[in-house]
């Protein structure tokens, strides 16, 4: 049996995924979690073959979850199943060691086959998204991304500086760089552009 942990914050989707995957003769859902933190705890406790996760969740996002699994050197392979068909997310997912990236509108049998493929050591990436990912380059560095994400959530420069242990001048410089790179008028527009492209 291929043992799975599911991480999905929407209860209805989580239940549907667990039920669909449970119908497969060789797949077993051993835990279904509503947020990234509990999913990481279950992966550490149960050592499943695969972690099937959404991207946007409370606590850790799916990308942060994948990074944590890799940083902890856990043997579990990560597959992202999401509504976000954004090349930027895919690039960051691959950088985090994710082995599969599929969209939620894919047929159930395609998902099951993709999970088997990842379990065998392969990759399973939505082909149209894979093509788009190579055409679009993320211009932001990690610090600019952190600062812009906090600014987009409404944090003032002083708050961002305190949270990231930077000076306010440095925060303003990072914001200015990000705004310039994205061709935006201000920090909110820059946040919106970066978010739409999956770079946050």
C-alpha positions in Angstrom: 0.0 0.0 0.0 1.1 3.6 -0.7 0.5 5.5 2.5 -0.6 9.1 2.2 -1.1 12.2 4.5 -3.5 14.8 3.1 -3.2 18.5 3.9 -6.1 20.6 2.8 -7.8 23.4 4.7 -11.3 23.1 3.1 -13.1 20.4 4.9 -15.3 19.4 1.9 -12.4 19.1 -0.5 -10.3 17.3 2.2 -13.1 14.8 2.7 -13.7 14.3 -1.0 -10.0 13.7 -1.7 -9.7 11.2 1.1 -12.8 9.4 -0.1 -11.7 9.3 -3.8 -8.2 8.2 -3.0 -9.5 5.6 -0.5 -11.3 3.9 -3.4 -8.0 3.0 -5.0 -6.8 -0.6 -4.1 -3.2 0.5 -3.5 -3.7 3.9 -1.8 -4.3 4.4 1.9 -5.0 7.8 3.5 -3.5 7.5 7.0 -4.2 11.1 8.1 -6.1 14.2 6.8 -5.1 17.6 8.1 -6.6 21.0 7.9 -3.3 23.0 8.2 0.4 22.8 7.4 1.6 22.6 11.0 -0.5 19.6 11.9 0.4 18.0 8.5 4.1 18.3 9.3 3.5 16.7 12.7 1.6 13.8 11.1 4.3 13.3 8.5 6.9 13.1 11.2 4.8 10.7 13.3 3.6 8.4 10.6 6.4 8.6 8.0 4.0 8.2 5.0 5.2 7.5 1.5 3.5 10.7 0.1 2.3 14.0 1.4 -0.5 15.4 -0.8 -0.9 19.1 0.0 -2.7 22.3 -1.1 -0.6 25.5 -1.3 -2.6 28.1 0.6 -3.4 26.9 4.2 -3.3 28.2 7.7 -0.1 27.8 9.6 2.5 26.6 7.0 1.6 26.9 3.3 2.1 23.9 1.1 5.4 25.3 -0.2 6.7 25.9 3.4 5.5 22.4 4.3 7.6 21.0 1.4 10.6 23.0 2.4 10.3 21.7 6.0 10.0 18.1 4.8 13.2 18.5 2.8 15.0 20.4 5.6 14.2 17.7 8.1 15.5 15.1 5.6 12.2 13.1 5.8 11.7 10.3 3.2 8.2 11.4 2.4 7.7 12.7 -1.2 5.5 15.8 -1.6 2.8 16.3 -4.2 0.9 19.6 -4.5 -2.7 19.6 -5.6 -4.0 23.1 -6.0 -6.3 25.4 -7.9 -3.4 27.8 -8.5 -2.2 27.3 -12.1 0.7 29.8 -11.6 4.1 29.2 -13.1 5.7 31.1 -10.2 4.3 28.6 -7.7 5.5 25.7 -9.7 9.0 27.0 -9.9 9.1 27.6 -6.1 7.6 24.1 -5.6 10.3 22.4 -7.7 13.0 24.4 -5.8 11.5 23.1 -2.5 11.8 19.5 -3.8 8.2 18.9 -4.7 7.8 15.7 -6.9 4.3 16.4 -8.2 2.2 19.5 -9.0 -1.3 18.9 -10.2 -4.4 21.0 -10.5 -7.6 20.2 -8.6 -9.7 20.1 -11.8 -7.8 17.0 -13.0 -9.8 13.8 -13.1 -9.5 11.5 -10.0 -7.9 8.7 -11.9 -5.2 11.1 -13.2 -4.4 12.1 -9.6 -4.1 8.4 -8.5 -1.8 7.6 -11.4 0.3 10.6 -10.7 0.7 9.6 -7.0 1.8 6.1 -8.2 4.3 7.7 -10.5 5.8 9.9 -7.8 5.9 6.9 -5.4 7.9 5.0 -8.0 10.5 7.8 -8.0 9.2 9.8 -11.0 7.7 13.3 -11.3 4.1 14.3 -12.1 3.8 17.9 -13.3 0.8 19.4 -15.1 2.2 19.7 -18.6 0.7 23.1 -19.5 1.9 24.6 -16.3 5.4 23.1 -16.8 5.7 24.8 -20.2 4.6 28.2 -18.7 7.1 27.9 -15.9 10.1 27.9 -18.2 8.9 31.1 -19.9 8.4 33.2 -16.8 11.3 34.2 -14.6 10.7 35.4 -11.0 12.6 38.7 -10.6 12.3 38.8 -6.8 14.9 37.6 -4.3 13.8 36.0 -1.0 14.2 39.1 1.1 12.1 41.2 -1.3 9.5 38.5 -1.3 9.3 38.5 2.5 9.1 42.3 2.8 6.5 42.5 0.0 4.4 39.7 1.5 4.2 41.5 4.9 3.5 44.9 3.2 0.7 43.3 1.2 -0.8 42.1 4.5 -1.0 45.7 5.7 2.2 45.8 7.8 3.9 49.2 8.1 7.7 49.6 7.4 8.5 49.8 11.1 6.5 46.5 11.8 8.2 44.7 8.9 11.6 45.9 10.1 10.9 44.6 13.6 9.6 41.2 12.4 12.5 40.6 10.0 15.2 42.2 12.2 16.1 44.8 9.6 16.4 48.6 9.7 13.4 50.7 8.3 15.7 52.0 5.6 16.6 48.5 4.5 12.9 47.6 4.4 12.2 50.7 2.2 15.0 49.7 -0.1 13.7 46.2 -0.5 10.2 47.5 -1.2 11.5 50.0 -3.7 13.5 47.3 -5.5 10.5 45.0 -5.7 8.2 47.8 -6.9 10.7 48.7 -9.6 11.3 45.1 -10.7 7.5 44.5 -11.0 6.8 47.8 -12.8 4.3 48.8 -10.2 3.2 52.2 -8.9 3.3 51.3 -5.2 3.8 48.4 -2.7 0.1 47.3 -2.9 0.2 47.0 -6.6 3.5 45.2 -6.5 2.1 42.8 -3.9 -0.9 42.2 -6.2 1.2 41.6 -9.3 3.6 39.2 -7.5 0.7 37.3 -5.9 -1.1 36.9 -9.2 2.0 35.4 -10.7 2.7 33.1 -7.8 5.9 34.7 -6.7 4.8 35.2 -3.1 
